[in-house]
Amino acid sequence: MNELDQLVSSAQADFDAAPTPAELENAKARFLGKAGRVTELLKALGTLPVEQKKARGAEINQAKARIEAGLQACREALAQAELEAQLRAEALDVTLPGRLRGTGGMHPVSRTMERIEAIFASMGFDVAEGPEIETDWMSFTALNNPENHPARSMQDTFYVDMKDAQGRWLNLRPHTSPMQVRYARMHAARHAGKHPMPEIRVIAPGRVFRVDSDATHSPMFHQIEGLWLGANIAFKDLKVVFASLVREFFETDDFDVRFRPSFFPFTEPSAEIDIRFGSGPLAGRWLEVAGSGQVHPNVVRNFGLDPEQQIGFAFGIGADRFAMLRYGIDDLRLMFDGDLRFLKQFN
């Protein structure tokens, strides 16, 4: 074995003995670095006669190529060993059950509101949504409920410590009636000068806020208010609409609807709406589910309409109450506690 063969063997032995990539690079420097043994041999070519340089240089370059090939093979072997060690450390037990991603579901109140919206849409009602922070004028004054009116006592309870550009106080809306005002005023402006004025048929779903909290009430709850105005809309139309809602929502014809005289500032006459089922767990009991009435002339004027030409009715449904009746829930607070054990029952 000549000198260059011994050099290649020595380099390969050092490469094979290197336990880590860093040690392998140190071994490389001893042979192929700037001060390495191969580099020294190449530098020594300058001392040889011209006729020997070419042959000697070719021999050294062949030895260098063999050393570099051995180095690359060791690099790949160390990389493969490192990968295999990593895979062993991160090995998965494929016999374990998989981790399923949980699927969400709709809240019972959301289900209820979507169902009610779909039923009213089938009867030609638009769906209008608006801000939850409203002006005092929209929440009360426009609805024939002026300042210091006793009917405000259970409603004007949550105020925001700021005013709008017109200097009117802001509050968390106690009902979705302000959206009726907004919708009717936009309708009046859009159809100004038209005769007859097109009907207004709209529901306004959303969250509302009042100070009230027990098993059947919450300071935050959901309401769906409806408005139907036209040239000749009467209470009989309200009864037909509401009976259709109950029939479709509860999927039964075995029920009665009654209207009890009541008072609301924004309607005259006014009535509470009760329903009674003929069968099932609630059979025989009258249950209050909505308030309603003929829209007050002052409110129609605040809509920007003529009460001599536009008459009709308004109503307000407690969506949470409908959900409780449909799903047999006896405590409203359960729906807002965020307890998945309760909510999963509906999905």
ZAMITOR-182238 format. One record per residue (C-alpha): x, y, z. Coordinates in steps of 0.5 Angstrom, whole numbers, padded with zeros to 4 digits, always signed. Layout:
XYZ ...
//
This chain:
+0000+0000+0000 +0003+0007-0002 +0003+0013+0002 -0003+0016-0002 -0007+0009+0000 -0005+0010+0007 -0008+0017+0007 -0014+0015+0005 -0015+0009+0009 -0013+0013+0015 -0018+0019+0013 -0024+0014+0012 -0022+0011+0019 -0022+0017+0023 -0029+0019+0019 -0032+0012+0021 -0030+0013+0028 -0033+0020+0029 -0040+0019+0033 -0043+0026+0031 -0043+0031+0025 -0039+0036+0029 -0033+0031+0030 -0034+0029+0023 -0032+0036+0021 -0026+0036+0025 -0024+0030+0022 -0025+0033+0015 -0021+0039+0017 -0015+0034+0019 -0015+0032+0012 -0018+0037+0007 -0018+0043+0011 -0013+0049+0010 -0007+0046+0014 -0010+0039+0012 -0005+0033+0010 -0008+0033+0003 -0007+0041+0002 +0000+0040+0005 +0001+0035-0001 -0001+0039-0006 +0003+0045-0004 +0009+0041-0004 +0008+0040-0012 +0012+0046-0012 +0018+0043-0010 +0018+0038-0016 +0021+0038-0022 +0016+0040-0028 +0016+0033-0031 +0014+0030-0024 +0008+0035-0022 +0003+0033-0027 +0003+0025-0025 +0004+0027-0018 -0002+0032-0018 -0007+0027-0021 -0005+0022-0016 -0006+0027-0010 -0013+0029-0013 -0015+0022-0014 -0014+0021-0007 -0017+0027-0005 -0023+0025-0009 -0024+0018-0005 -0023+0022+0002 -0029+0027+0000 -0033+0021-0002 -0032+0017+0004 -0033+0024+0008 -0040+0025+0004 -0042+0017+0006 -0041+0018+0013 -0045+0025+0013 -0051+0021+0010 -0050+0016+0015 -0050+0020+0021 -0056+0024+0018 -0060+0018+0017 -0058+0015+0024 -0060+0022+0027 -0067+0022+0024 -0068+0014+0026 -0067+0016+0033 -0072+0022+0032 -0077+0018+0029 -0076+0013+0035 -0077+0018+0040 -0083+0021+0037 -0086+0014+0035 -0094+0014+0035 -0097+0008+0038 -0102+0007+0032 -0106+0002+0036 -0109+0008+0041 -0115+0011+0039 -0115+0017+0035 -0117+0024+0038 -0123+0026+0035 -0124+0034+0034 -0130+0036+0037 -0136+0039+0033 -0140+0045+0035 -0147+0045+0035 -0153+0051+0035 -0155+0054+0042 -0163+0052+0043 -0164+0059+0043 -0161+0060+0036 -0164+0054+0034 -0171+0057+0036 -0170+0064+0033 -0168+0061+0026 -0174+0057+0026 -0178+0063+0028 -0175+0067+0023 -0176+0062+0017 -0183+0061+0019 -0184+0069+0019 -0180+0069+0012 -0185+0064+0009 -0191+0069+0011 -0187+0075+0007 -0184+0078+0013 -0177+0081+0012 -0172+0080+0018 -0169+0087+0020 -0163+0087+0025 -0160+0093+0029 -0155+0096+0034 -0156+0093+0041 -0154+0100+0044 -0159+0105+0042 -0161+0112+0044 -0167+0114+0049 -0171+0117+0043 -0171+0110+0039 -0172+0106+0045 -0178+0110+0049 -0180+0117+0046 -0181+0114+0039 -0185+0109+0042 -0190+0114+0045 -0186+0113+0052 -0184+0120+0054 -0179+0122+0060 -0182+0120+0067 -0187+0116+0064 -0189+0110+0069 -0189+0105+0064 -0181+0106+0063 -0180+0104+0070 -0178+0096+0068 -0175+0098+0062 -0170+0104+0062 -0165+0100+0067 -0158+0100+0063 -0155+0106+0061 -0149+0108+0057 -0145+0114+0060 -0145+0118+0054 -0149+0121+0049 -0150+0121+0041 -0149+0127+0036 -0156+0130+0038 -0154+0130+0045 -0159+0124+0047 -0157+0119+0052 -0155+0112+0050 -0158+0105+0053 -0158+0098+0052 -0164+0097+0048 -0170+0094+0053 -0173+0091+0047 -0172+0090+0039 -0178+0096+0038 -0172+0101+0036 -0171+0097+0030 -0178+0097+0028 -0177+0105+0028 -0171+0105+0024 -0174+0100+0019 -0181+0104+0018 -0177+0111+0017 -0173+0108+0012 -0179+0105+0009 -0183+0111+0009 -0177+0115+0006 -0176+0110+0000 -0183+0110-0002 -0184+0118+0000 -0190+0120-0005 -0192+0113-0007 -0200+0112-0006 -0202+0107-0004 -0196+0106+0001 -0193+0099+0000 -0194+0095+0007 -0189+0094+0012 -0188+0087+0014 -0182+0086+0018 -0179+0082+0025 -0174+0085+0029 -0170+0079+0033 -0164+0080+0038 -0162+0081+0045 -0165+0086+0049 -0163+0088+0057 -0167+0089+0063 -0166+0088+0070 -0170+0082+0072 -0167+0075+0074 -0170+0069+0076 -0172+0062+0074 -0176+0065+0068 -0173+0071+0067 -0166+0074+0065 -0162+0081+0065 -0160+0079+0058 -0165+0075+0054 -0168+0075+0046 -0174+0078+0043 -0177+0078+0036 -0181+0083+0035 -0186+0084+0029 -0189+0090+0025 -0195+0089+0020 -0197+0096+0017 -0202+0097+0011 -0208+0100+0009 -0213+0095+0012 -0209+0091+0017 -0213+0089+0023 -0213+0084+0030 -0216+0079+0026 -0210+0079+0022 -0205+0078+0028 -0209+0072+0030 -0208+0069+0024 -0201+0070+0024 -0200+0068+0031 -0204+0062+0030 -0200+0060+0024 -0193+0061+0028 -0195+0057+0034 -0198+0051+0029 -0191+0051+0025 -0186+0052+0031 -0189+0047+0035 -0192+0042+0030 -0199+0041+0033 -0206+0043+0031 -0208+0042+0038 -0208+0049+0042 -0212+0055+0043 -0210+0062+0043 -0213+0068+0047 -0212+0075+0047 -0212+0078+0054 -0213+0086+0055 -0207+0089+0057 -0203+0096+0057 -0197+0098+0053 -0195+0105+0051 -0194+0104+0044 -0200+0100+0042 -0208+0101+0043 -0211+0097+0044 -0206+0092+0047 -0207+0085+0049 -0202+0079+0052 -0202+0073+0048 -0203+0066+0051 -0203+0059+0048 -0206+0053+0051 -0204+0046+0049 -0209+0040+0049 -0204+0035+0050 -0197+0034+0052 -0193+0036+0059 -0196+0043+0058 -0203+0041+0057 -0209+0045+0060 -0205+0051+0062 -0205+0058+0059 -0198+0060+0058 -0196+0068+0056 -0192+0068+0050 -0192+0075+0047 -0195+0082+0048 -0199+0085+0042 -0203+0091+0040 -0206+0096+0035 -0200+0101+0033 -0201+0107+0037 -0202+0113+0032 -0197+0117+0035 -0192+0111+0034 -0194+0111+0027 -0193+0119+0026 -0186+0118+0029 -0185+0112+0024 -0186+0118+0019 -0192+0115+0016 -0200+0118+0016 -0204+0114+0022 -0210+0115+0018 -0207+0111+0012 -0203+0106+0015 -0205+0102+0021 -0203+0095+0023 -0201+0091+0029 -0194+0090+0033 -0192+0084+0037 -0186+0082+0042 -0184+0075+0043 -0180+0072+0048 -0175+0067+0044 -0172+0064+0050 -0180+0063+0053 -0181+0059+0046 -0175+0055+0047 -0176+0053+0054 -0183+0051+0051 -0181+0047+0045 -0175+0043+0049 -0178+0042+0056 -0173+0047+0060 -0176+0049+0066 -0170+0054+0068 -0168+0060+0063 -0161+0061+0067 -0159+0054+0064 -0159+0056+0057 -0154+0062+0059 -0149+0058+0064 -0145+0055+0058 -0145+0048+0061 -0144+0043+0056 -0147+0038+0059 -0154+0042+0058 -0152+0044+0051 -0150+0038+0048 -0157+0035+0049 -0160+0039+0043 -0154+0037+0038 
//
